[in-house]
């Protein structure tokens, strides 16, 4: 399942929509604190793709030793600015900065990463709001590749609020209708559990965790994990062995990563609509 191709399709269709409604400048703002190299690359890619989608993007960068007050006032300024529709605070923030206090300042309409308490609450309550981009990107991949989810057994490996937990909600909610098991670091005999699944979503951050013996013939395997090794970026899935067994599989890189960006941009256009800054 090719995430790059789908991301390009999403970007092209957003561009068409934005160009067709010529009056609207849809704006994504990012906040980056510190000098974490991967975060710098992620943010740069988000801006590049936002511009390709015909959006305006704004970037606020703060030093590694920025104070809580400085980070909060940067976010507050974007929250109060009517020309900004989506706000993304790139995580992780440096140690010592209280993440929750920062995220709490993002209004739910502008929370295009879907990670704040209020967005999570909306997801749980089934109300309109933004859904975290990575699990949303996984749903989009499954959907666009025609993977049946209704009544199917899914295992999600990992229980973070960023990926695993919202993934479980999305797979299990009405309309998707999978029967979902949440696996984590204390799960016993993960391989046996996964072998019973029609769909495996691996989001543990452990290189090569999912091997061919985890996968039943024709199952769908989606790799979210990212580990940086001497050999480059690898996922949680041992791609070479698993692809021999799986019916569908995402590569790493080139699978879920680009879909995360595609969904971030979709959320940003949705944010502009929610704020009444873009025609419905
Ligand atoms: P996290 O560290 O917060 O959570 C990892 C989860 O995996 C934990 O719940 C833990 O219980 C579980 N886990 C760890 N080892 C395990 C094991 N051996 N067996 C079963 N479960 C195990 O990480 P996160 O923020 O959820 O991210 C997970 C991975 O996804 C990371 O590698 C991260 O870099 C990657 N990621 C990718 C994208 C993307 O766009 N593809 C986006 C966000 C995060």
Boltz pocket constraint, residues with backbone or C-beta under 6 A from the ligand:
constraints:
  - pocket:
      binder: B
      contacts: [[A, 134], [A, 157], [A, 158], [A, 159], [A, 160], [A, 161], [A, 162], [A, 163], [A, 164], [A, 183], [A, 184], [A, 185], [A, 186], [A, 187], [A, 190], [A, 202], [A, 203], [A, 204], [A, 205], [A, 206], [A, 209], [A, 223], [A, 224], [A, 225], [A, 226], [A, 227], [A, 256], [A, 257], [A, 258], [A, 260]]
      max_distance: 6.0
